[in-house]
Amino acid sequence: MLAGRNFGKSIKEYGRGCRKADRVGSYFHPIVIMKLLNSLFLTFILGVFLIFLSYRTVANWSAAIALPEEMLVEKPSVEIRNTVDGHLAAWVRNHPAFPKTVFLLQGDGKARLEAPMILADASVQYDGKCVTFLSSTGQAVCFSISREACSKAPRNAKYFSGWGLVRQAGADIEAQCVGAGSGPFPPVVSYSCKCIGTAQPNVNCDSGGPGATECGTGSSVASISVSCSVSCGEGYYACCVD
């Protein structure tokens, strides 16, 4: 009787051992191994993709922070406003051929702007009698003492005429434009060159004077250079002072 019980117990323990061995053996079954390898492969691919995505994101951030040198340099622009005394002025900024330059159009006050005009990435063409400002988008503005003088300007150009066209370059006139803030640009008296009506009393001019339609001047004091030129229409004479 005791031997029978021991035999039954041995059979049960043998059965449990076989089932345990089957479970252990199933871990090394080819199908299980293939599933495990597939899972590891997919995890590896996902990890590589996430690393690549993180690299691209960091690279884009770096590119946004480290802009090319040519983008860090401010491009030329032209800002056109009314002056305090009823004329028009165009402040040229960051233009290599016209540094610290302002163009003044003396007129009868009819050419008034309701709001300032800004031409971005602008080119400037000036021949003494006409100045044309042209933006990279095709917007064009002309200052001249006669429409014929701006015959080469684009057909879509907005044209302003007057009886005096002044070009002045120097730190002083630019500083006055900066100091104007959002208000009108400086008056005619701020310029070294201007047009004066022939009916007005004569004034002392270092160059030009009654009968002259054009004049120019230039000076340099304490390493500060100033240059100015003007062209005048009929009924006015050019006057420049150093």
C-alpha positions in Angstrom: 0.0 0.0 0.0 2.8 2.4 0.9 4.6 1.4 -2.3 1.5 2.3 -4.3 1.3 5.7 -2.8 5.0 6.4 -3.4 4.6 5.3 -7.1 1.6 7.7 -7.5 3.5 10.5 -6.0 6.4 9.9 -8.3 4.1 9.9 -11.3 2.7 13.3 -10.3 6.1 14.8 -9.7 7.2 13.5 -13.1 4.2 15.1 -14.7 4.9 18.4 -13.1 8.5 18.2 -14.2 7.5 17.4 -17.8 5.1 20.4 -17.9 7.9 22.7 -16.5 10.3 21.3 -19.1 7.7 22.0 -21.8 7.3 25.6 -20.7 11.1 26.1 -20.7 11.4 24.4 -24.0 8.7 26.6 -25.5 10.9 29.7 -24.9 13.3 28.4 -27.4 10.8 27.3 -30.0 11.7 28.7 -33.5 8.4 30.6 -33.8 8.9 32.3 -30.4 12.4 33.2 -31.3 11.3 34.8 -34.6 8.6 36.8 -32.8 11.2 38.0 -30.3 13.7 39.0 -33.1 10.9 40.8 -35.0 10.0 42.8 -31.8 13.7 43.7 -31.2 14.1 44.7 -34.9 11.0 47.0 -34.7 12.2 48.5 -31.5 15.6 49.2 -33.1 14.1 50.8 -36.2 11.8 53.0 -34.0 14.8 54.1 -31.9 16.8 55.0 -35.0 13.9 57.0 -36.3 13.5 58.9 -33.1 17.2 59.7 -33.0 17.1 61.0 -36.6 14.0 63.1 -35.8 15.7 64.6 -32.8 18.8 65.4 -34.8 16.7 67.1 -37.6 14.9 69.2 -34.9 18.1 70.3 -33.3 19.6 71.1 -36.7 16.6 73.2 -37.6 16.8 75.1 -34.4 20.5 75.7 -34.9 19.9 76.9 -38.4 17.2 79.3 -37.1 19.6 80.7 -34.5 22.8 80.7 -36.7 21.4 82.7 -39.7 23.6 83.2 -42.8 25.7 86.3 -42.6 23.9 87.9 -45.6 20.6 87.6 -43.7 22.1 89.4 -40.7 23.0 92.4 -42.7 20.0 94.8 -43.0 19.0 95.4 -46.6 18.6 98.9 -48.1 15.2 100.5 -47.6 13.6 103.9 -48.3 11.2 105.7 -46.0 9.2 108.6 -47.4 7.3 111.0 -45.2 6.0 114.6 -45.1 8.4 117.2 -43.6 7.5 119.5 -40.8 7.1 122.4 -43.2 5.0 120.7 -45.9 7.5 119.1 -48.3 8.5 115.5 -48.9 11.6 113.7 -47.9 12.9 110.2 -48.5 15.4 108.7 -46.0 17.7 106.1 -47.6 18.9 103.5 -45.1 21.7 101.0 -45.4 22.4 101.7 -49.1 26.1 101.3 -50.0 26.0 104.0 -52.7 23.9 106.5 -50.7 25.1 106.2 -47.0 23.3 108.5 -44.5 21.4 110.1 -47.4 18.1 112.0 -47.4 16.4 113.3 -50.6 14.2 116.4 -50.2 11.5 117.4 -52.7 10.6 121.1 -52.3 7.1 121.8 -53.5 3.9 123.7 -53.0 2.6 121.4 -50.3 0.0 119.6 -52.5 2.0 116.4 -52.6 1.1 115.2 -49.1 1.1 111.7 -47.8 -1.6 110.3 -45.6 0.8 107.9 -44.1 4.6 107.2 -44.5 5.7 104.9 -47.4 8.3 102.3 -46.8 10.1 100.5 -49.7 11.9 97.4 -48.6 15.1 96.0 -50.2 15.2 99.1 -52.4 17.4 100.3 -55.2 18.1 104.0 -55.8 18.7 105.7 -59.2 19.7 109.3 -59.1 21.0 111.6 -61.9 20.7 115.0 -60.3 17.3 115.9 -61.7 15.4 112.8 -60.9 15.6 110.1 -58.2 13.7 106.8 -58.4 13.2 104.4 -55.5 12.4 100.9 -56.5 11.6 98.1 -54.1 12.2 94.4 -54.8 8.5 93.9 -55.1 8.3 96.3 -58.0 6.9 99.3 -56.1 8.4 102.6 -57.5 8.4 106.2 -56.4 9.9 109.2 -58.2 11.0 112.6 -57.0 11.7 115.2 -59.7 11.4 118.8 -60.8 9.8 117.7 -64.1 8.2 114.5 -65.3 10.4 114.5 -68.4 13.5 114.1 -66.1 12.1 110.8 -64.9 11.3 109.4 -68.4 13.2 106.2 -67.6 11.3 105.4 -64.5 8.9 102.4 -64.4 5.4 103.1 -65.8 3.8 102.1 -62.5 5.9 104.6 -60.5 4.2 107.0 -58.2 5.4 110.4 -59.3 5.9 113.4 -57.1 7.0 116.7 -58.6 8.2 119.9 -57.1 10.4 122.9 -57.8 13.5 121.7 -55.9 15.3 118.3 -55.6 17.9 118.2 -52.8 20.2 115.4 -51.9 22.1 115.6 -48.6 24.3 113.0 -47.0 25.8 113.1 -43.5 25.4 112.0 -40.0 23.6 115.2 -38.9 20.6 114.9 -41.3 20.3 111.2 -40.6 20.3 111.9 -36.9 17.5 114.3 -37.3 15.5 111.7 -39.2 16.1 109.2 -36.4 15.1 111.9 -33.9 11.8 112.5 -35.7 10.5 109.2 -34.4 7.2 108.5 -36.1 6.6 112.1 -36.8 7.4 114.3 -39.9 10.9 114.6 -41.2 13.1 117.7 -40.6 12.3 121.0 -42.4 14.1 122.6 -45.3 16.3 124.8 -43.1 18.0 121.6 -41.9 19.6 121.2 -45.4 22.8 122.8 -46.6 21.3 123.1 -50.2 17.9 124.4 -51.2 16.0 126.3 -53.8 14.9 129.9 -53.2 12.3 131.8 -55.1 13.7 134.5 -57.4 11.2 137.0 -55.9 12.6 136.5 -52.5 15.5 138.7 -51.1 18.9 137.3 -52.0 20.7 135.3 -49.4 24.4 134.6 -49.1 25.4 131.3 -50.8 28.8 129.7 -50.8 27.9 128.2 -54.2 25.0 128.8 -56.5 23.1 132.0 -56.0 20.7 134.1 -58.2 20.7 132.7 -61.7 22.0 129.3 -60.8 19.7 126.2 -61.2 22.2 123.8 -59.6 24.8 123.8 -57.0 26.6 121.5 -54.6 28.9 121.6 -51.6 30.9 119.3 -49.4 32.8 119.6 -46.2 34.5 117.5 -43.6 34.9 118.6 -39.9 36.3 116.4 -37.2 36.0 113.3 -39.5 32.3 114.1 -40.1 31.6 114.5 -43.8 28.6 116.3 -45.3 27.7 116.6 -49.0 24.8 118.3 -50.6 23.5 119.0 -54.1 20.3 120.6 -55.5 18.5 121.1 -58.8 15.9 123.9 -59.1 13.0 124.5 -61.5 11.9 127.7 -63.2 11.4 130.7 -60.9 13.9 129.4 -58.3 17.7 129.6 -57.9 20.0 127.1 -56.2 21.8 128.1 -53.0 24.3 126.0 -51.1 26.2 126.8 -47.9 29.1 125.0 -46.3 
